Amino acid sequence: MTGGALPRKVAVVGAGDIGCGWAALCASAGWPVSVFDASARGLERASQEVPRRTRALVALERATQGIVERGLLEFAQARSLLQAVQDADWVIEAIPEDVIAKQKLFESIEQVAANDTLFTSSSSGIAPADVFARCRRQDRCLVAHPLNPPELVPLVELVPAARTATSAITRAQDYLRSLGRMPILLKKPIAGYVVGRIAASVWRQCIDLVLQGVIDVDDLDRAVSLGPALGWAAAGPHLTYHLAAGDEGVTVFLQQLLGSFEGWWAQLPTWHKLEPEQQRALIQSIERAYRGKIPELREARDRRLSAILRALEQSRTT
Ligand SMILES: NC(=O)c1ccc[n+]([C@@H]2O[C@H](COP(=O)([O-])OP(=O)(O)OC[C@H]3O[C@@H](n4cnc5c(N)ncnc54)[C@H](O)[C@@H]3O)[C@@H](O)[C@H]2O)c1
């Protein structure tokens, strides 16, 4: 838990998948949260989605009912940006990945927010200096990139800009830890940040194997989920390899296997565009593999995710 003060109110701007997830997470901790969306339909959807996703956390044993209901009593849909942002100590932006739209939004937020409000962007990969380019006070701004769904996956990437103050980073870390998140800090901005780059490189290889006819989508997904990803959930790739060659650790691992890896690296796909016919083939293969309805598939995924999180928490030693 944090030693710092908790926010009196959080404002979430943009009530899509990610905004609703942030709002559900804050409400599940009993924090007052106000949501604003530029579209009336978006706001209407949030009024259903946020309570649904917040209460789902109780069923998934990720939150307690009393706190959730207290948080939901203070969950509000704002009719304007001003109404959402005023009195908020933390503004979370979650509008689409469009740099100009984000710049304009933060310019407007700055005009109505209090002086000491923290601003974070949910961007998945845009340089923070670009996201906050139109803000006069960039010292209180940084990217806090969640993973989907934000109310379940604990990792959040913090990506400060050159002008972000250390105190803003610390404050974001405190808030996120109070929400049970695990913030990681990038030492310098890089396109796609760290998580996006890892996901993009693994996914390109996965797509390539499917499109080349090496393996079907369902077996490929199993190969990742029950193969490297299962191991990586217990120990990241470097620790995994450090433990993979006896007691001598990574030195021996490199002696034994670097040559093989170098051979494979030389053959990995390097394409950076998926042509329309390849997109069609990929969509067809995925839809053939997963015929269920999306909400049901998502619910089952969330059940597995919370079971994994529970197991990890129970076995945590540090
Ligand atoms: N979807 C993911 O898996 C994921 C994961 C991590 C981060 N992100 C990032 O989070 C952000 C939001 O993604 P999403 O998937 O929730 O998008 P989305 O399209 O589902 O939702 C965006 C919402 O923002 C609203 N909006 C658009 N312009 C607005 C404005 N100026 N003011 C207020 N509301 C506005 C839209 O009406 C919409 O409801 C993006 O930057 C995205 O890259 C997405």
The ligand as a Gaussian input file, in Angstrom:
#p B3LYP/6-31G(d) Opt

LIG

0 1
 N       -7.849000      -1.901000     -26.353000
 C       -6.706000      -2.311000     -25.856000
 O       -6.402000      -3.502000     -25.812000
 C       -5.731000      -1.305000     -25.267000
 C       -4.788000      -1.731000     -24.322000
 C       -3.956000      -0.774000     -23.716000
 C       -4.043000       0.563000     -24.085000
 N       -4.947000       0.937000     -25.036000
 C       -5.018000       2.363000     -25.388000
 O       -6.079000       2.943000     -24.636000
 C       -6.679000       3.998000     -25.394000
 C       -8.169000       3.725000     -25.538000
 O       -8.353000       2.509000     -26.215000
 P       -9.795000       1.789000     -26.317000
 O       -9.543000       0.462000     -26.910000
 O      -10.508000       1.880000     -25.018000
 O      -10.535000       2.751000     -27.371000
 P      -12.077000       2.775000     -27.760000
 O      -12.152000       3.231000     -29.160000
 O      -12.738000       1.489000     -27.334000
 O      -12.704000       3.923000     -26.819000
 C      -12.368000       5.261000     -26.928000
 C      -13.532000       6.098000     -26.386000
 O      -13.099000       7.463000     -26.382000
 C      -14.204000       8.288000     -26.786000
 N      -13.647000       9.547000     -27.285000
 C      -13.074000       9.800000     -28.484000
 N      -12.611000      11.073000     -28.501000
 C      -12.912000      11.631000     -27.300000
 C      -12.684000      12.904000     -26.709000
 N      -12.034000      13.862000     -27.370000
 N      -13.139000      13.126000     -25.457000
 C      -13.795000      12.156000     -24.760000
 N      -14.034000      10.926000     -25.270000
 C      -13.582000      10.659000     -26.515000
 C      -14.937000       7.450000     -27.839000
 O      -16.279000       7.876000     -27.970000
 C      -14.817000       6.039000     -27.247000
 O      -15.909000       5.708000     -26.407000
 C       -5.908000       4.051000     -26.718000
 O       -4.874000       4.994000     -26.629000
 C       -5.330000       2.648000     -26.831000
 O       -4.175000       2.590000     -27.629000
 C       -5.807000       0.046000     -25.626000

